[in-house]
């Protein structure tokens, strides 16, 4: 499995799908649920049948 940790979600999904296994995406949020627009991979696991990608949205732009 290609290491996609920290990559943009859509880029990571494309790379993993190219390997031929189905990809399941799971969003991870904090209890406060901050608003962010930069979706990044924070964890991956692989089973015999699929690759599971855990992602979270980060706020990377500062409000002025």
N, C-alpha and C positions, 0 to 999 in steps of 0.2 A: 504494500500500500504506500502510495506517495505521501510524504509528510506535508500536510496542508495547515498545520497549526499556525494561527495568526493571519492567515490569508483572508481576503475578501470572500464572503460566502459564495457568491456566484462563480468566482474563479475556482475556488476549491471544489465546488460541486461539479463543474465541467471536467476538471482534472480527474476526479475520482470516477465519474461516469465513463470516461474514456478507458478505464481499466476493466470495464465490463460487468461490474456488480451494481445492483441497485443501490441507491443512496437514500437514506432516511435522514431528514433534518429535524432536529429538536431544539427549540428555543429555550434558553436559560435566562431567567430574569431575577433581579434582586427583589426583595419584599417591597421596597419603595417604588420599583418600576420606573427608573429614570428614563427620560426620553432621549434616544440617540438615533442616529441615522447611518452609522458606520458598522455594518454587520460583519463580524469577524468570527472565525472558527476558534473555539477555546478547548475543544477536546474531540478526539475521534476514537472509535472502537470498531473492530472488524469481527464479524461472525462468518460462518461458512456461506451464508446466503446474502449478506448485505454489509454495507459500511454505514455506520451511524455517525453523524456529524452533529456535535453540540455547538451551538452558536449563540452569541449575545450581541446586542446593539450597544455601541459605545458612542458617547457624545465627544467628538473630536474637534468640534469648532466652538470657539468661545463666543457667547452672546455679548454684544457691546451695548 
